[in-house]
């Protein structure tokens, strides 16, 4: 009796041409981990550790009754750990669809992971010391910490910029998923520009407008909201693109849904940006802005809902066929 053998999926990946190598969605997590390059595993470990770090600080805040507000709150380690952790995991995921390049991977993604750990560590040191981490030059040690945070921030920014360029040049994935990754990467890159604007505004407030609040623009506005929206746009679009790959829809339909969600994310950022530079607080939107926010949120919610419904239909059909 003839026997058939199936090709090892990892071996199949290795046989692909170098510039066409990406991980099929049919592989298991163990198979993906087995064929992952070192820099990808490093990012996964760093991202997981940073999320755990953020979770520990949330537990400390809850058990001690600490406050979420203020410049010396443990909120900062939570925010930095969560943001950098999710970004590391997202970039590790994206690297599955990029050509394996150990030199470029370690220079960009490995350096990013190391800088993320350093930035989060420095912020946490200052919060545990009971002093603010940003714009604090009151002592030589505080000045050194703030300076190192600035250096690491520049490293993070350039790593993200060059990784975004790498994504646009070399990404190999299904069309709809490619759009989700590239548009999310653009939002991530724009978050670095907003971060630079935030730091510049803070330095101007402290040096030129002495006594001004470094984190505010105008009366009560802050760039934290548009910065957060762009920073996490990748985590909104990538899972949507990945879920769409498991539907039986055409690539054209999947791409339309991804683009619609990306446009909604982008418009959310534009709205938040305009509101910020009008000097209004994030929770004080006017009627027109409030309506636009609800429309954008509805589009994003609808994109996920229709995708989840499409995923559930084949399962329901199989269950009905099995019961008949």
Steps between C-alpha positions, in 0.01 A plus 500: 500500500650832396565753768498874461718737690434862572773758485619641828357857510823641640700335222249633248562853625876455479466393135318816402703765315656740746291800400177298496531348846212553741318288752173342374202540731463120517812450712473436873665728755757231578597473133525878469721516812722220370581685178514849654834684481670610820396865481134400468519277807679781685215742422240248615681447830552874553138581416368230732728616782392863459131404509565297816687800641198722430267245660711490817477878530123487448482250787712731718274795419188302587630342821655820636213726399736715295381770266492482122549876473797726560856527376639248752228236466588140416279555197812577296662153540163346412455713188857457379506127572168444324579721199850369440393143576220502243721674245777241545254215453347671196840552336593140577181390327574721199852360470344163410404659168836665432804336339727342760793739543693448820712813465209731420269323745736539795595857404139616478278267701763387751606859565136604535438230761807601700405869485144418609631320807736788581232768460251313718767430762604867526141620529431242770809597702382859525143407591617268776730776627195724527614753239379579152687339213441763232652849494665435837848656515498596867800279588790361293351151525157620385661691214694189395184285505306754293789526253524121463124480448535752219780301338300177522195681364697604192623141458141371521383759248764413239449126550128543431561726198744258338285198588204672331713548188600132516132405525406702192788363293519134601173390662365175353145417610149473353382833361244584769739411782775701329275805502418449868869477593619788284226741606549403864875554463435848359291583805777366724757716320277806535479434875874564517453838333229586752727385781772734376247785489396420858860515625571820304186665640602401853849645460357823358258531792782455751768714336311778321158510667635447848241353732290350221376144525738292282237244402224744401422695186282802555257494792460127561587306185760224492657305216471175693176400327614531134835350604326199656267454201787493252715285728234228522357528149715203402337287769157596364570423135727194513260269689220608267710417194599165648140407583393591148750249360293223659176602329389367161473852358694621198821698548330806352227490765750442780709791379198733491421419863861557607519832315169615651627418850830676429319812377290500817816475713665779303198727532492435875860621517421809291205586725706452816784705353271790404332497840839505671625804313171679562598489869209280612531205736454148355173447688352833388408439134247719330189361334655475153813328630294269719290386203812434292657302784190281524498441123867394502445272798195349329702426183774326699247302701308402186821383329573261785136389534451406135833316505411302812156418356663376178733281705211357703283409200709206369524358852123525546449336159733213593320449831162497324628248245635279776169501686293419191 
